[in-house]
Amino acid sequence: MCIPASTIDLSTQANIDQVKTTHLHLNWNVDFEAQVLNGNVVLDLVTLVDNVNKIVLDTSYLDIKSVSLGEEKLKYQLADRYVSLGSALTIEVPTVEKAGTKFQLTIDYATTEKCTAVQFLTPEQTLGGKHPYLFSQSEPIHGRAMIPCQDSPSVKVTYSASVKSTLPVVMSALQTGIDDESYGVKTYHFSQKITIPSYLIAIAVGNLVGREIGPRSTVWCEPEMIEQAAWEFADTESFVATGEDLLTPYEWGRYDLLVLPPSFPYGGMENPCLTFVTPTLLAGDRSAVNVIAHEISHSWMGNLVTTNAWKHYWLNEGWTVFIERKILGRLQGEATRQFEALSGLKSLQESVDLFGADSLKTVLNPDLRGGADPDDFFSKVPYEKGFNFLYHIEKVVGGPSIFEPYMKAYVQRFASTSISTEDWKDFLFEYMEKTHGQSMVDKLNTIDFDTWINKPGMPPVDPNFDTTLADACYDLAKRWDEARDQDLSSFSKDDIVNFSAGQKIVFLERLTDCEPLPHNLITKMDEVYEFTINHNADLRLRWQQICLMASYEPIYPEVVKFITEQGRMKFVRPLYRLLHQAKNGAQLAVDTYLQHKSFYHPIAAQLIEKDIGLKTHTKDIFFFVCD
């Protein structure tokens, strides 16, 4: 049994202080019948210190078959699992005397049924219903369940792959060719020439078709949804171009989208060259595509400039939310940016309330010592507390005219590297002093960096976001909250005729802060606003939350329908919890989950079981998705 060896990243057992991976090549066979990936990985390594005689890699539930150095078979040992970090693979190598020495290892292996990184779907679990499907999800530390590797964001590699499959293959890399084999098998070749951390190596295989939606973008999905997806994401190029204008040229060549089957548990995953997105974004009115602005922003913040350890995860997500809202502000106006920020503050408050204001899980830089699972710390805290931190700094230094040039310089300085919060802070002060002088440093010194970064709870400063677009939502919510014993004839569809989808959602969010509504109000609200039949998934979530909080049983069939037609954790987890808590809902929640358990991603299934009392954990797990 090993313990984390690195002083940089406590979530890896690899000896990344002694040796570094520079490139890896995957030779995979996709076996849908056995539901495994098998083959080998070829690792290009370089020593960082003298006298290296072992290589330690991260693994999790992998079947290791052999390890070779050229033609020589090497001795290796697979340790028992260490907490949530997996099983260290220790490989004995002939002593490498000099730092800077390059060599190559080949590891033959296969994934197993316990793999948490890859979900295999039966044909019945797909939209088309005729072909199997697989997709991977490796963030934060599930890459080791798919590849024996140095599974740390501090290690960035280039990679290539050759994948044999009877169905089309896409990856987080550029396709370089396809070879026809025999019996319907093809070999798909890929190359990613920009360095990325292991959690961004991704694959999907299924009955996939592509449709061009821009000069550097294709949307991929099952043919049954291609028309809808191509229409929904037609504005993708405007997001990419705006990101370039704000930051630096887009380096990845392609920005493609893969719309996954409904069981995908996230809103989106920023895999380079190929963002994975949930089909719940296909609202039919482009009202949910702001998620794409977020994932595109990751092309710079997270993918290009990367946290070097999961305790600094806010550098990925806080920055990405900040750039996402900059893009929306450019395209839709500053009032929209303020409105989105206000909504994000609400979701941050919900996370803090769930954890507790004194919980260490609300710290921007959490403590991950002792084999802590980074999954346990994923919440809206790094996203929204991180955003608020950057927003506050922007205000203190003098606004966008000062801060936006710094953003570009930040990306230019740290592109293709992995950094810590300390690195970020040092450069912030360095840039501001060099560009604007000591007076700007004096402004920065008025910020309580220690409280922002290391103390729990909500941000220490009220952001005072502009409520122009939110006030109408708040006023309408107040009218309904105060109408409990009054005549309801004054309410009509005209109340929300000019509301955007986001404003309708904020209106409903506001009502979740009130005492549960009487059933007659819920019935009237649905009669005039027709929320039950709305196709926007975020709106459905908030509407069904309001109904479940009031144990409004007519909504139960709609809740069951929603949580079984898609597996996005942002939606299914809170709805399962509320259904389980609602009057006459507990058994329905349990029965619904047990009937559809195989539909959900393994991570989602584990967490839903905890939510509805089917599994008792020795620790609390709260998991919020990246949107």
GIZIVEN-V226115 format. One record per pair of residues at least 4 apart in sequence whose ideal C-beta (glycine too) atoms are under 8 Angstrom apart, sorted by the first residue. I is the first residue (numbers start at 0). J is the second residue. D is the distance in whole Angstrom. If there is no record, write none. Layout:
I;J;D
I;J;D
This chain:
0;78;5
0;79;5
0;80;8
0;81;5
0;87;8
1;12;5
1;55;7
1;78;5
1;81;6
1;87;4
1;89;7
2;12;7
2;81;6
2;370;7
3;8;8
3;9;5
3;10;7
3;11;6
3;12;6
3;84;7
3;370;7
4;11;8
4;12;6
4;13;7
4;14;5
4;15;8
4;16;7
4;55;7
5;9;7
5;11;6
5;13;7
5;14;8
5;15;5
5;16;6
5;151;7
5;153;7
6;16;7
7;15;7
7;16;7
7;151;7
7;153;5
7;307;6
7;308;6
8;15;7
8;151;4
8;152;7
8;153;5
8;307;7
8;308;4
8;309;7
9;308;7
9;310;7
9;367;5
9;368;6
9;370;8
9;371;8
10;84;6
10;139;7
10;140;5
10;150;8
10;151;7
10;308;7
10;309;5
10;367;6
10;371;8
10;373;6
11;15;6
11;57;6
11;84;7
11;140;8
11;149;7
11;150;6
11;151;4
12;55;6
12;57;6
12;78;8
12;81;6
12;84;6
12;85;7
12;87;4
13;55;5
13;56;5
13;57;5
13;87;8
13;148;8
13;149;4
13;150;7
13;151;7
13;154;8
14;18;6
14;53;7
14;54;7
14;55;4
15;19;7
15;149;5
15;151;6
15;153;6
15;154;6
16;47;7
16;48;8
17;46;7
17;47;6
17;48;5
17;51;5
18;44;5
18;45;7
18;46;5
18;47;6
18;51;6
18;54;6
19;44;7
19;45;6
19;47;6
19;149;7
19;154;6
20;42;5
20;43;7
20;44;6
20;148;7
20;149;5
20;154;6
20;156;5
21;43;5
21;44;7
21;45;6
21;101;8
21;156;6
21;157;7
22;42;8
22;43;4
22;156;6
22;157;5
22;158;7
22;159;8
23;40;6
23;41;7
23;42;5
23;43;7
23;146;7
23;148;7
23;156;6
23;158;5
23;159;8
24;40;7
24;41;4
24;158;7
24;159;5
24;160;7
24;161;8
25;38;7
25;39;8
25;40;6
25;146;7
25;158;7
25;159;7
25;160;4
25;161;7
25;162;7
25;200;8
26;38;4
26;39;5
26;40;8
26;41;7
26;160;8
26;161;5
27;36;5
27;37;7
27;38;4
27;160;7
27;161;7
27;162;5
27;163;7
27;202;8
28;36;7
28;37;5
28;38;5
28;162;8
28;163;5
28;164;8
29;36;6
29;133;7
29;162;6
29;163;7
29;164;4
29;165;8
29;166;8
29;168;7
29;204;5
30;34;7
30;35;5
30;36;7
30;37;6
31;119;7
31;131;4
31;133;7
31;165;8
31;166;8
33;37;8
34;112;7
34;119;4
34;133;8
35;109;5
35;110;5
35;111;7
35;112;8
35;114;8
36;109;7
36;110;5
36;117;7
36;145;7
36;202;8
37;108;7
37;109;4
37;110;7
38;107;7
38;108;8
38;109;8
39;105;6
39;106;6
39;107;5
39;108;7
40;105;7
40;106;5
40;108;7
40;146;5
40;147;6
40;148;7
41;103;6
41;104;7
41;105;5
42;103;7
42;104;5
42;105;8
42;106;7
42;148;7
43;101;7
43;103;5
44;54;7
44;101;7
44;102;6
44;103;7
44;104;7
45;99;6
45;100;7
45;101;5
46;51;5
46;95;5
46;97;7
46;98;5
46;99;7
46;100;5
47;98;6
48;98;5
49;96;6
49;97;6
49;98;5
50;94;6
50;95;7
50;96;6
51;92;7
51;94;7
51;95;5
52;91;7
52;92;6
52;93;8
52;94;4
52;95;7
53;89;6
53;90;6
53;91;6
53;92;6
54;89;8
54;90;4
54;92;6
54;104;7
55;87;5
55;88;7
55;89;5
55;90;8
56;87;7
56;88;4
56;90;7
56;106;8
56;143;8
56;147;5
56;148;6
56;149;6
57;84;7
57;85;6
57;87;7
57;88;8
57;140;8
57;142;8
57;143;4
57;147;7
57;148;6
57;149;7
57;150;4
57;151;8
58;63;7
58;77;7
58;85;6
58;86;5
58;87;7
58;88;5
58;143;5
58;144;8
58;147;5
59;80;8
59;85;3
59;86;7
59;114;8
59;115;7
59;116;8
59;141;7
59;143;5
59;144;4
60;85;8
60;86;8
60;110;8
60;111;5
60;113;4
60;114;6
60;115;7
60;144;6
61;86;8
61;88;8
61;108;5
61;109;7
61;110;6
61;111;7
61;114;8
61;143;8
61;144;7
61;147;6
62;108;6
62;109;5
62;110;7
62;111;5
63;75;7
63;77;6
63;88;6
63;106;7
63;107;8
63;108;5
63;147;7
64;107;4
64;108;6
64;109;7
65;72;6
65;106;7
65;107;5
66;72;7
66;73;5
66;75;5
66;90;5
66;104;6
66;105;7
66;106;5
66;107;8
67;71;6
67;72;6
67;73;6
67;104;7
67;105;5
67;106;8
67;107;8
68;73;6
68;92;6
68;93;8
68;102;7
68;103;7
68;104;6
68;105;8
69;103;8
73;90;6
73;91;6
73;92;6
73;104;8
74;90;8
74;91;5
75;88;6
75;89;6
75;90;5
75;91;7
76;88;8
76;89;5
77;86;5
77;87;8
77;88;6
78;86;5
78;87;4
78;88;8
78;89;7
79;86;7
80;84;8
80;85;6
80;86;5
81;85;7
81;86;7
81;87;7
81;370;6
82;369;8
82;370;3
82;371;8
82;372;7
83;140;8
83;370;6
83;371;8
83;372;4
83;374;8
84;140;7
84;370;6
84;372;8
85;140;8
85;143;5
85;144;7
85;150;8
88;106;8
88;147;5
90;104;7
92;102;8
92;104;8
95;100;5
95;102;7
96;100;8
106;147;5
108;147;6
110;114;4
110;116;8
110;117;6
110;144;7
110;145;6
113;144;8
114;144;5
114;145;7
115;141;5
115;144;5
115;601;6
115;602;6
116;135;5
116;136;6
116;137;5
116;141;4
116;142;6
116;143;8
116;144;4
116;145;4
117;133;6
117;134;7
117;135;5
117;144;8
117;145;6
117;202;8
118;133;7
118;134;6
118;135;8
118;136;7
118;262;7
118;600;5
118;601;7
119;131;7
119;132;8
119;133;5
120;124;4
120;125;6
120;131;6
120;132;4
120;133;7
120;134;8
120;205;8
120;260;6
120;262;7
121;125;8
121;131;6
121;597;8
122;127;8
122;128;5
122;129;5
122;130;6
122;131;6
123;128;6
124;132;7
124;260;6
124;262;6
124;597;7
124;598;6
125;129;8
125;130;7
125;131;8
125;132;5
125;205;7
125;206;7
125;221;6
125;260;5
126;221;5
126;223;5
126;224;6
126;260;6
126;261;7
126;278;8
127;206;6
127;221;5
127;222;7
127;223;5
129;206;7
130;166;6
130;205;6
130;206;4
131;166;8
131;205;7
132;166;8
132;203;8
132;204;7
132;205;4
132;206;7
132;260;6
133;202;7
133;203;7
133;204;5
133;205;7
134;201;8
134;202;7
134;203;4
134;204;8
134;205;8
134;257;8
134;259;6
134;260;8
134;263;7
134;275;7
135;145;6
135;200;8
135;201;5
135;202;5
135;203;7
136;141;7
136;201;8
136;263;8
136;264;7
136;265;7
136;268;6
136;275;8
136;600;7
136;602;8
137;141;5
137;142;4
137;144;8
137;145;6
137;197;7
137;198;5
137;199;7
137;200;7
137;201;7
138;198;4
138;199;8
138;268;7
138;625;8
139;198;6
139;309;5
139;312;8
139;373;4
139;374;7
139;377;7
140;150;6
140;198;7
140;309;7
140;372;8
140;373;6
140;374;8
141;145;7
141;198;7
142;146;6
142;148;6
142;150;5
142;197;4
142;198;5
142;200;6
143;147;7
143;148;6
143;150;4
143;197;8
145;200;7
146;150;8
146;197;7
146;200;7
148;197;5
149;154;4
149;197;7
150;197;5
150;198;7
151;196;7
151;197;7
151;307;8
151;308;7
152;196;4
152;197;8
152;198;7
152;305;5
152;306;5
152;307;6
152;308;7
152;309;7
152;417;6
153;196;8
153;307;4
153;308;6
153;417;5
154;196;7
154;197;7
154;417;8
155;194;4
155;195;6
155;196;6
155;305;7
155;415;7
155;416;7
155;417;6
156;194;6
156;195;7
156;196;8
156;197;7
157;190;8
157;191;6
157;192;6
157;193;7
157;194;6
157;195;8
158;172;7
158;190;8
158;191;5
158;195;7
158;200;6
159;172;7
159;188;8
159;189;6
159;190;5
159;191;7
160;170;6
160;172;7
160;187;8
160;188;7
160;189;5
160;202;8
161;186;6
161;187;7
161;188;5
161;189;8
162;168;5
162;170;7
162;186;7
162;187;5
162;188;8
162;189;7
162;202;7
162;204;8
163;180;7
163;184;5
163;185;7
163;186;5
164;168;5
164;184;7
164;185;7
164;187;7
164;204;5
165;182;8
165;183;5
165;184;6
165;185;8
166;204;5
166;205;6
166;206;6
166;207;7
167;187;8
167;204;7
167;205;7
167;206;7
167;207;4
167;208;8
168;187;4
168;202;7
168;203;8
168;204;5
169;174;8
169;202;7
169;203;5
169;204;8
169;207;6
169;219;6
169;255;8
169;257;6
169;273;6
170;174;8
170;187;8
170;189;5
170;191;8
170;200;8
170;201;6
170;202;5
170;203;8
170;272;8
170;273;7
171;191;7
171;195;7
171;199;6
171;200;6
171;201;4
171;202;8
171;270;4
171;271;5
171;272;6
171;273;5
172;189;4
172;190;6
172;191;4
172;271;8
172;272;6
172;273;8
173;189;7
173;190;6
173;191;7
173;192;8
173;252;6
173;253;6
173;272;6
174;187;7
174;188;7
174;189;6
175;188;5
175;189;6
175;190;5
176;187;8
176;188;5
177;185;5
177;186;7
177;187;6
177;188;7
178;185;7
178;186;4
178;188;7
179;185;6
180;184;4
180;185;6
180;186;6
191;195;6
191;200;8
191;271;7
191;272;7
193;250;6
193;251;6
193;271;7
193;303;8
193;415;7
194;415;5
195;199;4
195;200;7
195;271;6
195;302;6
195;305;8
196;305;6
196;417;7
199;269;7
199;270;6
199;271;6
199;302;6
201;268;7
201;270;4
201;273;7
201;275;7
203;207;7
203;219;8
203;257;6
203;259;7
203;275;7
205;221;7
205;260;8
206;221;6
206;222;7
207;219;5
207;220;7
207;221;7
207;257;8
208;219;7
208;220;7
208;221;7
208;222;5
208;225;6
209;217;4
209;218;7
209;219;5
209;255;8
210;217;7
210;218;5
210;225;5
210;228;7
210;229;4
211;216;7
211;217;5
212;216;5
212;217;7
212;218;5
212;229;6
212;232;6
212;233;6
212;235;6
212;236;8
212;256;8
213;233;8
213;235;5
213;236;4
213;239;8
213;254;8
214;236;6
215;236;7
215;239;7
215;249;8
215;252;7
215;253;6
215;254;6
216;232;8
216;235;5
216;236;6
216;239;7
216;253;7
216;254;5
216;255;6
216;256;7
217;253;7
217;255;5
217;256;8
218;225;7
218;228;5
218;229;6
218;232;5
218;255;7
218;256;5
218;257;8
218;258;7
219;255;6
219;256;7
219;257;5
219;258;7
219;273;8
220;224;5
220;225;6
220;228;5
220;257;7
220;258;4
220;259;8
220;278;8
221;225;8
221;258;8
221;260;7
224;228;5
224;258;6
224;278;7
224;281;7
225;229;6
226;230;7
227;231;6
227;281;5
227;283;7
228;232;6
228;256;8
228;258;5
228;281;6
229;233;7
231;280;7
231;281;5
231;282;7
231;283;8
231;285;6
231;288;6
232;256;6
232;288;6
232;291;7
233;285;8
234;238;7
234;285;7
234;288;7
235;239;7
235;254;7
235;256;7
235;291;6
235;295;8
236;240;6
237;241;6
237;330;6
238;242;6
238;291;6
238;292;5
238;295;5
238;326;6
238;330;8
239;243;7
239;249;6
239;254;5
239;295;6
239;298;8
240;244;7
241;245;6
241;326;5
241;329;5
241;330;6
242;246;6
242;249;7
242;295;5
242;296;6
242;298;7
242;299;7
242;322;7
242;326;6
243;247;7
243;248;6
243;249;5
244;329;7
245;322;7
245;325;6
245;326;7
245;329;7
245;403;7
245;406;7
245;407;8
246;299;5
246;322;7
246;406;6
246;407;6
246;410;5
247;299;7
247;407;6
247;410;5
247;411;6
247;414;7
249;254;7
249;298;6
250;298;8
250;303;7
250;414;8
251;271;5
251;272;5
251;298;6
251;302;8
252;272;7
253;272;5
253;273;8
254;272;7
254;274;7
254;295;7
254;298;7
255;272;6
255;273;5
255;274;7
256;273;7
256;274;5
256;276;6
256;291;7
257;273;6
257;274;7
257;275;5
257;276;7
258;276;6
258;277;8
258;278;5
258;280;8
258;281;7
259;263;4
259;275;6
259;276;7
259;277;7
259;278;7
260;278;7
261;277;8
261;278;6
261;279;8
261;564;6
261;565;4
261;566;6
261;598;8
262;565;7
262;566;4
262;598;5
262;599;6
262;600;6
262;603;8
263;275;7
263;276;8
263;277;5
263;278;8
263;566;7
263;567;7
263;600;7
264;566;5
264;567;6
264;568;5
264;599;7
264;600;4
264;602;6
264;603;4
264;624;7
265;275;7
265;277;6
265;567;7
265;568;7
265;569;8
265;624;4
265;625;6
265;626;8
266;276;7
266;277;6
266;279;8
266;280;7
266;290;5
266;293;8
266;567;6
266;569;6
266;624;5
266;625;7
266;626;4
267;274;6
267;275;6
267;276;5
267;277;7
267;280;8
267;290;5
267;291;7
267;293;7
267;294;4
267;625;7
267;626;7
268;274;7
268;275;4
268;276;8
268;294;8
268;625;7
269;274;6
269;294;5
269;297;3
269;298;7
269;301;6
269;302;6
269;319;8
269;625;8
270;274;6
270;275;6
271;298;7
271;302;5
274;291;7
274;294;4
274;295;8
276;280;6
276;290;7
276;291;7
276;294;7
277;565;7
277;567;5
278;565;7
279;287;7
279;536;4
279;565;5
279;567;5
279;570;7
280;287;5
280;288;6
280;290;6
280;291;8
280;536;8
281;287;8
282;286;5
282;287;5
282;500;7
282;534;5
282;535;5
282;536;7
283;534;5
284;500;7
284;534;8
284;535;7
286;499;7
286;500;4
286;501;8
286;535;5
287;500;7
287;535;6
287;536;7
287;537;7
288;292;8
289;293;7
289;323;7
289;327;6
289;339;7
290;294;6
290;626;5
291;295;6
292;296;6
292;323;5
292;326;5
292;327;6
293;297;7
293;319;6
293;320;7
293;323;4
293;625;8
293;626;6
295;323;8
295;326;7
296;300;6
296;318;8
296;319;5
296;320;8
296;322;4
296;323;5
296;326;7
297;301;4
297;302;5
297;315;7
297;319;5
298;302;5
298;303;7
299;303;5
299;304;7
299;322;7
299;410;5
300;304;6
300;314;8
300;315;6
300;318;4
300;319;4
300;321;8
300;322;6
300;410;8
301;305;6
301;306;8
301;314;8
301;315;4
301;316;7
301;318;8
301;319;6
303;410;7
303;414;5
303;415;7
304;314;7
304;318;8
304;409;7
304;410;6
304;413;4
304;414;6
304;416;7
304;418;7
305;314;8
305;315;7
305;416;7
305;417;5
305;418;7
306;311;4
306;312;6
306;313;8
306;314;5
306;315;5
306;417;7
306;418;7
306;419;8
307;311;7
307;417;4
307;418;6
307;419;5
307;422;8
308;367;8
308;419;7
309;367;6
309;373;4
309;376;7
310;364;5
310;365;6
310;366;7
310;367;5
311;364;6
311;418;8
311;419;5
311;420;5
312;316;6
312;373;7
312;376;8
312;377;8
312;381;5
313;317;4
313;318;8
313;363;5
313;364;7
313;380;8
313;381;4
313;382;8
313;384;7
313;385;4
313;388;8
313;420;8
314;318;6
314;385;8
314;418;7
314;419;8
314;420;7
314;423;6
315;319;6
315;381;7
316;320;6
316;381;5
316;382;5
316;385;6
316;625;7
317;321;6
317;363;8
317;381;6
317;382;6
317;383;8
317;384;7
317;385;2
317;386;5
317;388;6
317;389;6
318;322;6
318;385;7
318;389;7
319;323;6
319;382;8
320;324;6
320;343;7
320;382;5
320;383;7
320;385;7
320;386;4
321;325;7
321;385;8
321;386;5
321;389;5
321;390;7
322;326;6
322;406;8
323;327;7
324;328;6
324;336;5
324;339;5
324;340;6
324;386;7
325;329;7
325;336;7
325;403;8
326;330;6
327;331;5
327;335;5
327;336;6
327;339;6
328;332;7
328;333;5
328;335;6
328;336;3
331;335;4
331;336;8
332;336;8
333;337;6
333;465;8
334;338;6
334;465;6
334;467;5
334;468;5
335;339;6
335;468;7
336;340;6
337;341;6
337;464;5
337;465;4
337;466;8
337;467;7
337;468;7
338;342;7
338;465;8
338;467;8
338;468;4
338;469;6
338;501;6
338;502;8
338;505;8
339;343;6
339;501;7
340;344;7
340;386;7
340;387;8
340;390;7
340;462;7
340;464;5
341;345;7
341;464;5
341;465;8
341;466;6
341;469;5
341;505;8
342;346;7
342;469;8
342;501;7
342;504;7
342;505;6
342;508;7
343;347;6
343;379;8
343;382;7
343;383;5
343;386;6
344;348;7
344;383;7
344;387;7
344;462;7
344;464;7
345;349;7
345;505;8
345;508;6
346;350;7
346;379;5
346;383;6
347;351;6
347;379;5
347;380;7
347;382;8
347;383;4
347;384;6
347;387;7
347;457;7
347;458;8
348;352;6
348;457;7
349;353;6
349;379;7
350;354;6
350;361;7
350;378;5
350;379;4
350;380;6
350;383;8
350;621;8
350;623;7
351;355;8
351;356;6
351;358;8
351;361;5
351;380;7
351;456;6
351;457;6
352;356;8
353;378;8
353;621;6
354;358;4
354;360;5
354;361;5
354;378;7
354;380;8
354;621;7
355;361;8
356;361;7
356;455;7
356;456;4
356;457;7
357;455;5
357;456;7
358;455;6
359;365;6
359;366;6
359;455;6
360;365;6
360;375;7
360;376;6
360;378;7
360;380;7
360;455;8
360;621;7
361;378;8
361;380;5
361;384;8
361;455;4
361;456;6
361;457;8
362;366;8
362;380;8
362;452;8
362;453;6
362;454;7
362;455;5
363;380;7
363;381;7
363;384;5
363;385;6
363;388;7
363;420;8
363;451;6
363;452;5
363;453;7
364;420;6
364;452;5
364;453;6
365;376;5
366;371;7
367;371;4
367;373;6
367;376;7
371;375;6
371;376;7
372;376;8
372;620;8
373;377;7
374;602;7
374;620;7
374;622;6
375;618;7
375;619;7
375;620;5
375;621;7
375;622;8
376;380;8
377;381;8
377;621;8
377;622;6
377;623;6
377;625;8
378;621;6
378;622;8
378;623;5
379;383;5
379;384;8
379;623;5
380;384;5
380;385;8
381;385;5
382;386;7
382;625;7
383;387;6
384;388;6
384;451;8
384;457;8
384;458;6
385;389;7
386;390;6
387;391;6
387;458;5
387;460;8
387;462;6
388;392;7
388;451;5
388;452;8
388;458;7
389;393;6
390;394;7
390;462;6
391;395;6
391;446;7
391;451;8
391;458;7
391;460;5
391;462;7
392;396;6
392;402;7
392;427;7
392;443;8
392;446;7
393;398;6
393;399;7
393;401;8
393;402;4
394;398;7
395;442;5
395;443;7
395;445;7
395;446;6
396;401;5
396;402;6
396;405;8
396;431;7
396;435;8
396;439;6
396;442;6
396;443;7
397;401;4
397;402;8
397;442;8
398;402;7
399;403;5
400;404;8
401;405;7
401;435;7
401;439;8
402;406;7
403;407;7
404;408;6
404;434;8
405;409;6
405;427;7
405;430;5
405;431;7
405;434;8
406;410;7
407;411;6
408;412;6
408;430;6
409;413;6
409;423;8
409;426;7
409;427;8
409;430;8
410;414;6
412;426;6
413;418;5
413;422;7
413;426;7
418;422;4
418;423;6
419;423;7
420;424;6
420;452;6
421;425;6
422;426;6
423;427;6
424;428;7
424;448;7
425;429;6
426;430;6
427;431;6
427;443;7
428;432;6
428;440;6
428;443;6
429;433;6
430;434;6
431;435;5
431;439;4
431;440;6
431;443;6
432;436;7
432;437;7
432;439;7
432;440;5
434;439;8
435;439;4
436;440;8
437;441;6
438;442;7
439;443;7
440;444;6
441;445;7
446;451;7
447;451;6
447;459;6
448;452;6
449;453;5
449;454;7
450;454;5
450;459;5
451;458;7
451;459;7
454;459;7
458;462;7
466;470;5
466;473;7
468;472;8
468;499;8
468;501;8
468;502;6
469;473;6
469;502;8
469;505;6
470;474;6
471;475;6
471;498;7
471;502;7
472;476;6
472;498;7
472;502;5
472;503;8
472;505;4
472;506;4
472;509;6
473;477;6
473;505;8
473;506;8
473;509;6
474;478;7
475;479;7
475;494;6
475;495;7
475;506;5
476;480;6
476;506;5
476;509;4
476;510;5
476;513;7
477;481;6
478;482;6
478;490;8
479;490;8
479;510;7
479;516;7
479;520;6
479;524;7
480;510;7
480;513;5
480;514;8
480;516;8
481;485;7
482;487;6
482;490;8
482;520;7
483;516;8
483;517;6
483;520;7
487;519;8
487;520;7
487;523;5
490;494;6
490;523;6
490;524;7
490;527;5
491;527;6
492;496;6
492;527;5
492;528;7
492;529;8
494;527;7
494;528;7
495;502;8
495;503;6
495;506;7
495;528;6
498;502;4
498;503;5
498;506;7
499;503;7
500;504;7
500;535;5
500;537;8
500;538;6
501;505;6
502;506;6
503;507;7
503;528;8
503;530;8
503;533;8
503;535;8
503;538;6
504;508;6
504;535;8
504;537;5
504;538;5
504;541;6
505;509;6
506;510;7
507;511;7
507;530;8
507;538;7
507;541;4
507;542;6
507;544;8
507;545;6
508;512;8
508;541;6
509;513;8
510;516;7
510;545;5
511;541;7
511;544;6
511;545;6
511;548;7
515;545;8
515;548;5
515;549;4
515;550;8
516;520;4
516;521;5
516;524;8
516;545;6
516;549;5
517;521;7
517;549;7
518;522;6
518;549;6
518;551;6
519;523;6
520;524;6
521;525;6
521;545;7
521;546;6
521;549;6
521;551;5
522;526;6
522;553;8
523;527;6
524;528;6
524;530;7
525;529;7
525;530;6
525;531;5
529;533;7
530;538;7
530;539;8
530;542;4
531;542;7
531;554;7
531;557;6
533;538;5
533;539;6
533;542;7
534;539;8
535;539;7
536;540;6
536;561;8
536;565;7
536;567;7
536;570;6
537;541;7
538;542;6
539;543;6
539;561;6
539;570;8
540;544;6
540;561;8
540;569;7
540;570;5
540;573;7
540;574;7
541;545;7
542;546;7
543;547;6
543;554;6
543;557;7
543;558;5
543;561;7
543;574;6
543;577;8
544;548;6
544;573;7
544;574;7
544;577;6
545;549;7
546;551;4
546;553;8
546;554;4
546;558;8
547;551;7
547;554;7
547;558;7
547;574;7
547;577;4
547;578;6
547;580;8
547;581;5
547;584;7
548;577;7
548;581;8
550;581;5
550;582;4
550;583;7
550;584;7
552;582;7
552;583;7
554;558;6
555;559;6
555;578;7
555;581;8
555;584;7
555;587;6
556;560;6
557;561;6
558;562;6
558;574;6
558;578;6
559;563;6
559;578;8
559;587;7
559;591;5
560;564;6
561;565;7
561;570;7
561;574;7
562;570;7
562;571;5
562;574;5
562;575;6
562;578;8
562;591;7
563;591;7
563;595;5
563;598;7
565;570;7
565;571;7
566;571;6
566;598;6
566;599;5
566;600;6
566;603;6
567;571;7
567;624;7
568;572;5
568;602;8
568;603;5
568;606;7
568;622;6
568;623;8
568;624;5
569;573;8
569;623;7
569;624;5
569;626;7
570;574;6
571;575;6
571;599;7
571;603;7
571;607;7
572;576;6
572;603;8
572;606;6
572;607;6
572;610;6
572;622;7
573;577;6
574;578;6
575;579;6
575;588;6
575;591;8
575;592;7
575;607;5
575;610;5
575;611;6
576;580;6
576;610;5
576;611;7
577;581;6
577;584;8
578;584;4
578;585;8
578;587;6
578;588;4
578;591;8
579;584;6
579;585;5
579;588;4
579;589;7
579;610;7
579;611;4
579;612;7
580;584;7
580;585;8
581;585;8
583;587;7
584;588;6
585;589;7
585;611;8
586;590;6
587;591;6
588;592;6
588;611;5
589;593;6
589;611;6
589;612;8
589;613;7
590;594;6
591;595;6
592;596;6
592;607;6
592;608;7
592;611;6
592;613;7
595;599;7
596;604;6
599;603;4
599;604;4
599;607;7
600;604;7
601;605;6
602;606;7
602;622;7
603;607;6
604;608;6
605;609;7
605;614;7
605;620;8
606;610;6
606;620;6
606;622;5
607;611;6
608;613;4
608;614;4
609;613;8
609;614;5
609;615;8
609;616;6
609;620;6
616;620;6
